[in-house]
Amino acid sequence: MKALCWDGVGNLKLHDVPEPSILDGRDAIIKVLASSVCGSDLHLINGYLPAMREGDIMGHEFMGEVVDVGPDVKRISPGDRVVVGSVIACGSCWYCRNEEFSLCDNSNPQPVMTEKLWGHAPAGIIGYSQAAGGFAGSHAEYVRVPFADIGSFRIPEGVEDMAAVFVSDAVPTGWMAAEMGGIKGGDVVAVWGAGGVGQMAARSAQLQGAGRVVVIDRFPDRLDTAAGQLGVETLDYTTDDVQEALRELSGGRGPDVCIEAVGMEAHQTGAVGAYDKAKHALRMQTDRPSAVREAILACRKGGTVSIVGVFGGFVDKFPLGAAMNKALTLRMGQMHAQRYIPMLLERVAEGEIDPSYLATHPLPLDEGPDGYRMFEQKRDGCLRAVFRPHTQLDGGSYTTGA
């Protein structure tokens, strides 16, 4: 089968690889109908999460059709159209029983690296490096899903593929980001990042009772899309004084909830941005915390900062004093897919959430390399490229910055 593989830092190529097979009685094989790019994939491509092996299949946000199941799978059957949570959970460990699925004790078979780096190993993640279990990703014609009864969910009739695909990751991540903020009726919520997760966090904040939602980014097309699709206010941090603007629209206090949906490759203007980028490039810090800093400084006293952008290690110039002396609550984490997906599929079916507009560039898998190039370079208004693996055209390769 065809699959989009990591071939070294900055390089993706389409390869012929063996089709997956059932390895455990709890496995399912899914025919991938739609698989989206994600900003966190860029961290892998660019080598900032250094746990990739040449030939690893990329992709973690997907939906498809069940074609085979192991003997212990009871909830789904061949022919079902399902969305699959990118985070793998066993369903039976202490964390899963407490619905903290992204902390599962049993789904990451390669825990040594993350145990040494973080103290404990979190769950495995489909297509997200050897550190997350080494599972083959979803940018392929077929994918093996472990613990399929726990992480695969039938899609309601009437929900289109291009809406369902984002309920795999972007929508539940955005919902959890807002939920961690503990939003109360009328709260002011600021969201850093107008990508797919940031926009779903903004929509979730509205549904959870926010009185005012502001989205912060630097790309006019993304800000226009957020304003047009969601009716939120927007700020361009390259031209607006974000701190001053947020104080003004919140009665001088600052936002009640600040959501960081950018992650380790955050961009910032000026000397601080250049400093962060240089230290990151030289691996003198593993992550660029520009948006986190902004969120902590902007948040009102006693407010909450919710972090769902992916970070991997250590950062410089972290404003711990501001967080402590302002009595901020910091909450963060990978999303608990299995907790949220069933409820979110119903909300999509009822029209409360429509993430389909995020799929600006549906492409055959053969155009996957160029899809990532467009996505990283923010070309042609690309908010998300979504690959349709069973529509094939010419092959190609991807090189960062090409």
RAUR-V804928 format. One record per backbone hydrogen bond with DSSP energy under -0.5 kcal/mol. NH is the residue of the N-H (numbers start at 1). CO is the residue of the C=O. E is the energy in kcal/mol with one decimal. If there is no record, write none. Layout:
NH/CO/E  NH/CO/E
This chain:
3/15/-2.0  4/139/-2.9  5/3/-0.7  5/13/-3.1  6/56/-2.9  7/8/-0.5  7/11/-2.5  10/45/-3.3  11/8/-2.5  12/398/-1.6  13/5/-2.2  14/396/-1.1  15/3/-3.0  17/1/-2.9  17/15/-0.6  27/24/-2.2  28/145/-1.5  29/68/-2.8  30/28/-0.5  30/143/-2.7  31/65/-3.4  32/30/-0.7  32/141/-1.9  33/63/-1.9  34/63/-1.7  35/387/-1.8  36/61/-2.4  37/385/-2.4  41/38/-1.5  42/38/-0.7  42/39/-0.9  43/39/-0.6  44/40/-0.8  45/41/-2.4  46/42/-2.7  47/44/-1.3  48/43/-2.0  49/43/-1.2  50/48/-0.5  51/49/-2.5  55/6/-3.3  56/53/-2.4  58/4/-2.4  59/127/-0.5  60/36/-0.5  61/36/-0.6  62/60/-0.7  62/84/-0.6  63/34/-2.1  64/82/-2.7  65/31/-2.3  66/80/-2.8  67/29/-2.8  68/29/-1.3  70/27/-2.9  72/25/-2.0  73/25/-0.5  73/70/-1.7  74/72/-0.5  79/66/-3.1  80/77/-2.3  82/64/-3.0  82/80/-0.6  83/153/-2.4  84/62/-1.6  85/151/-2.4  86/168/-1.3  88/124/-2.8  97/93/-2.6  98/94/-1.1  99/96/-2.0  100/95/-3.0  101/99/-0.6  103/100/-1.9  104/101/-1.7  109/107/-0.7  115/111/-2.5  116/112/-2.2  117/113/-2.0  118/114/-3.1  119/115/-1.6  123/102/-2.3  125/132/-2.1  126/86/-2.4  127/135/-1.0  128/125/-1.3  130/51/-2.7  132/129/-0.7  133/130/-1.6  134/129/-2.3  137/57/-0.7  138/59/-1.3  139/58/-2.6  140/138/-2.3  141/2/-1.5  143/30/-1.9  145/28/-3.2  146/144/-0.6  148/26/-2.6  148/145/-0.5  150/147/-1.4  151/147/-1.6  152/148/-1.5  153/83/-2.5  155/81/-2.6  159/156/-1.8  160/158/-0.7  163/160/-1.4  164/160/-2.8  165/161/-2.5  166/163/-0.8  167/164/-1.7  168/165/-1.1  169/166/-0.6  171/166/-3.0  173/169/-2.7  174/170/-2.3  175/171/-2.6  176/172/-2.6  177/173/-2.2  178/174/-1.9  179/175/-2.8  180/176/-2.8  181/177/-0.6  181/178/-0.9  182/179/-1.8  183/178/-0.7  186/209/-2.5  187/184/-2.4  189/187/-0.5  189/212/-2.9  190/257/-2.5  191/214/-3.1  192/259/-3.2  193/191/-0.7  193/216/-3.2  199/195/-2.6  200/196/-2.0  201/197/-2.5  202/198/-2.1  203/199/-2.2  204/200/-2.3  205/201/-2.4  206/202/-1.8  207/203/-2.1  208/204/-1.8  209/206/-1.5  210/205/-2.6  211/187/-2.0  212/187/-1.8  214/189/-2.6  215/233/-2.7  216/191/-2.9  217/235/-2.1  220/218/-0.7  223/219/-2.3  224/220/-2.9  225/221/-2.1  226/222/-2.5  227/223/-2.4  228/224/-2.9  229/225/-3.1  230/226/-2.0  231/226/-0.5  231/227/-1.4  232/226/-0.9  233/213/-2.4  235/215/-2.2  237/217/-1.5  237/235/-0.7  239/236/-1.7  240/236/-3.3  242/240/-1.2  245/241/-2.9  246/242/-2.6  247/243/-1.8  248/244/-2.3  249/245/-2.0  250/246/-0.5  250/247/-0.8  251/248/-1.0  252/247/-3.4  253/250/-1.3  256/188/-1.5  257/188/-1.8  258/304/-2.6  259/190/-3.2  260/258/-0.5  260/306/-3.1  261/192/-2.3  261/259/-0.7  264/310/-2.1  266/263/-1.2  266/288/-0.9  273/269/-1.0  274/270/-1.9  275/271/-2.5  276/272/-2.6  277/273/-2.3  278/274/-2.3  279/275/-2.4  280/276/-2.3  281/277/-2.6  282/278/-2.0  283/280/-1.4  284/279/-3.0  285/279/-1.2  286/314/-1.5  287/314/-1.3  288/264/-2.6  289/287/-0.7  293/289/-2.6  294/290/-2.2  295/291/-2.5  296/292/-2.5  297/293/-2.5  298/294/-2.2  299/295/-2.1  300/255/-2.7  302/326/-3.0  303/300/-2.1  304/256/-2.1  305/329/-2.9  306/258/-2.9  306/304/-0.5  307/305/-0.5  307/331/-2.7  308/260/-2.7  308/306/-0.6  309/260/-1.4  320/318/-2.5  323/319/-1.9  324/320/-2.7  325/321/-2.7  326/322/-1.7  327/324/-1.4  328/323/-2.4  329/303/-2.4  330/328/-0.5  331/305/-2.7  331/329/-0.5  333/307/-1.5  337/335/-1.4  339/336/-1.4  340/336/-1.2  340/337/-0.6  341/337/-2.7  344/340/-2.4  345/341/-2.7  346/342/-1.5  347/343/-1.8  348/344/-2.5  349/345/-2.5  350/346/-2.1  351/348/-1.1  352/347/-2.0  353/347/-1.0  357/354/-0.6  358/355/-2.1  359/356/-1.6  360/358/-2.2  361/384/-2.0  363/386/-3.0  365/388/-0.8  367/364/-1.9  368/365/-2.5  371/367/-2.3  372/368/-2.3  373/369/-1.8  374/370/-2.8  375/371/-2.2  376/372/-2.9  377/373/-2.2  378/374/-0.7  378/375/-0.6  379/374/-2.1  381/378/-0.5  382/379/-2.0  383/381/-0.8  386/361/-1.9  387/35/-2.9  388/363/-3.0  389/387/-0.7  391/388/-2.0  398/12/-2.7  400/10/-2.2  402/399/-2.2
